[in-house]
């Protein structure tokens, strides 16, 4: 199959079917993408907390592409096979004022720079005694929208975009409903790890090199939104094992999620000695939000589940 490469110069900050393609490839082609992180590499290992107010939020969630895939027509499906993902040697997690599930309760910025030198061992160290399993994925994968106009890259849409789905890792496949001729696929927003919900608004954000295969599939009218097929097997390091979860109960599902998260933060402070800000960021990179009950109205139950395997002995065992 043909092989092609997308560079950081092929950047766009809006979804539009009118963006000229950076590349045209045949269905079944493998491509590599050199991707900047979710803030366009504005945060580096040299960044300090004092630098955060100067960040340009207009550069959030850049996408790289687009790639025109021959034969793709509206009504088709673009299958994206995730072949290889290689993060940078560093990553970052931040509490950014005004952003996150508990933004009203965390008005002060915080920043953690991660050393990803242990990623080959399957983890990154949050702090002494806490190891977060690493499982790289791309937060942004999408095709061009069906209508004229420009759409921001921060939200997810039925054609993809910033879906932030941690399950689409190496060995997985993503199915996107083609909306415009050629599909016009783009991707970005590399993450080394994330919990379902990305609750503080950031994961372990990192630049990423991705190798993907793009294939057109026809006759699948049921794919009207992003669908995914997980990798056949998960390495031992990514199995969650025993979890401790806090339930949030409320008539509003978002508020139920906020309550579950808030309670998990309280538990991490009380039982694990974390500061409230540390607990919030840790939940964003490792805790999963789960709708555990959605039929017994008027209340929903949402769990915020923390895997206990992240806590290791002082000697690293």
N, C-alpha and C positions, 0 to 999 in steps of 0.2 A: 504494500500500500504506500501511497504517497506520504511524505512527511513534511511538515511545515512548522513555522515558529512564529509566535506572537511575542512582541517585545513590549516593555513598559511604555514605549512611545505610542502604542496603539490603545490609548486610554480614552474613555468617555465617561461622563458623569450624569448622563441622561439615557433613558431607553427611548429609541426612536427607530422606525423602519426606514428613515431617510438618511441614516449615517452610512456613508460609503463603506463597503467591506474592506477590511485590511487584507483579507485573503479569500480566495475561492478554492475550495477543495472538493474532491469527489467523495461521495458517501463511502464510509468505511475507512476514511483517512485517519491516521494518528497525527496529533499535533502536540507541540510543547508550548507552554505559556510561561513567560517570566513575569510574575505578578508582584506588584507592590501591595502593601498591607491595606487594611480597611480604612486607614486615614492617609493613604497615599505616601507612606513612609515619613510622615511628619514626626513620628516618635522613633527614636533610636536608643541604643544603650547609653548614649550621652545625655539624653533628655532628663530633666529634673522636674519636680513638682512645680517649680516656679515658671517653667516654660508652658504649662498647660493652658493658661489663659490666652496665650497667643496662637493657639491652634486655629486653623481655618476649617470650620465645620462644613463648609461648602465642598470640601474635598473628600467627604465621607463616602465610603463604599464605592470606590471607582470600579468600573468594569473594563475588561480588556478584550479587544476584538474590534468589530464583529467579524465572524467567519461565515461566509456564504457557502452553504453546502448544496452542491448540485443535485437537482431532483427533488428538493424539499419544497412542498407546496402547502398552503393552508389546508388544514384537515389531516395532514400527516403527523407523524411523531418523530422527534429527534431523540435518538438514544445516545446518551453520553456515558461511555464506559470510563470509569476512573482507573487508570492503569498504574500511575505512580505519582506520589506527592512528596516533595522534599522541602521541609521548612527551612528558614534561615537559622543561624546559630542562636538567635535571640527571639524573644517575643515580649509582649506587654499586655497588661490588664489595667484598666483605669476606671475609676468612678468619675464620670464627667457630669458636672452640675446640669440639672434639667433633663437628664437622660437615665433610663432604667426603670424597673418596675416599682422601686421605692424612691423615685427621684425626690419626692417631697420630704423624705426623711433623711436624705444624704446630700445636703447642699454643698458640702465641701469636697473639692477634688482630691483624689488619691491616685497614686501611680505605683505599679509594681513592674519592674523589668525582670523577665525570666531568662535564666541561662538554659538553653535547650541542648546543651552538650550531652545530656544523658538521654536524649530522645531515642537513641539506638537501644537503650535498656528498657524503653517503654514508659518512661515517666519524666516529669519535671518537678523539681522541688519547690513547693510553695514557701515553706520555711522549715527549720529543723523539725523533723518528726512528721512532716506531712508531704507525701508524694502524690502528685496528680497524674493519673494515667494519661498518656498522650495518644491521640488518635486523630491525625491530621485530616482535614477536609476543607472544602471551599464553601464559604458562606454564600457567595454570589455565583449563580449559574442560571442563565436565562436566554430567551430568544427575543426578537423584536416584537413589539406590540402590534395589534391588528389595525390600529387607527393612526391617522396623522397626529402630530403633536409630540410633545416631549413629556416623559414621565420620570420622576426622581428615582434614584437608585437605592434609596434607603428602605422603602417598603418591599414586601413580597407581592407578587401578582399571580394571576392564574397562568401566566406564561413563564413563571419562574422569577428570577431576580434575587433579592436578598432573603433567601428562604432559611438560611442559617440552620440547616438540617445536619446534625452531627453524625447521622447514620449513613451518609453517602460518602464513604471512605474508600480507600484502595480496594479494588475488587467488587465494588458496588456499581450499579447502573442507575442513571436518572433518565426519566422519560418526560419530555417536554412537548406540549401541543404546539405545533408550528402555526404561526399566525400570519406570516408574511413570506413571500417567495425567498427561498434560500435559507430560511430560518433565522439567519443572522445571529449566531450564538456568540455570547460573551461570558466571561467568568472573572472571579477575583475574590478578595476578602479571605485570605488564607487564615486558618485557625489550627493551632496545635492541639487544643482541647477545648471542650465546651460542655456545659450541662444543658439538658433540654430546657429551653426558656431563656438562656443567656441573660439571667435576671438583672445584673447590674448594668447591662448594655454592652459589655465587651467580653470576649472570650480570651484565650491566649492568642492575641493577634500577632501575626507574623507574615513577612514576605514569603512567597511560596513559588517553587517551580513545579508545574503540573504537566503530566503527560496524559492526554485524553484521546479517546477514539469517538468520532462523530459519525453516526449512521442514520440514514433515513429509513423509517419503518412505516408502511402503509396499512390501511385496513384496521386501525385500532381506534375507533370513534369514542371509546369509553375514556380515553385519556384527554380530559378537558382541563386538567390542572397538573402540577408536577406529581408524578408517581415515582417510587423508587424500589429497587430490588437490592437488598443488603448483600454484602459479601458472604460467600458460602460458609466461611468459618471465621471466628473471631479469635485473635491470639489471646493467650491466657491473661496478659496484662490488661486487656480491655473488658474482661468479664467482671461485672460489678460485685458479685458475691453478696454478703450480708449488708443490709442498708438500715439506717435509722431515718425515719420519716416523720414529719409533722404535718397534720392535716389542717387545712383551712376550710371553713364551712361558711357559705354565704349564698344569697340569692343571685348575686352577680359573679360570674365565673372569674373575671379579672380580680375582683376583690377577694374571692376565695383564694386565688393564687397568691395575692399579697399577704393574706393572713398566714398561709402555710409557710411562705418564705420568711416572714417576720418571726414566726415561732422557731423555725430552724436556726435562724441567726441567734435567737435567745439561747437555744440549746448549745450551739457552738461556743458562745461566750461562757456559758456556765460550766460546761463539761470539758471543753478543750482549751480554755484560756485564751481565746482569740479576742482581739478588739472587735467592735461592731463593724468597722470598716473592713477588717480582714475577713470576717465571717461573710459579709456581703459579697466580696470579690471571690472568695473560695466557692460560695454557692454558684456563682456565675460560671465558673470553669468546670465544676464537677457535679453539682446537684441537679437532679432531674425533676421537673414539674410533671405531674401525672394527674390527669382527670380520672379519679378512681370511682366517681359516682356522678351520673348525669341524668338520672331519670326520676328520682324521688323529689319532685318539686314541692316546695319552692326553692330548695337549696341544692347547690353543687358542693362536691367535696374534691379538693385539689391537694395532693400530697407534694411536699418538697422533700425529696429523698437524697440522703448523703451516703455514699458507699463507705463503709467502715474500713475497707482495705487501704485507704489513703493514709491512715494513721499508723506509723511504724515506730518501733522502739527507738530509744535514743541512740543505740549503736547501729541503727540503720537496718535491723533485721526485719 
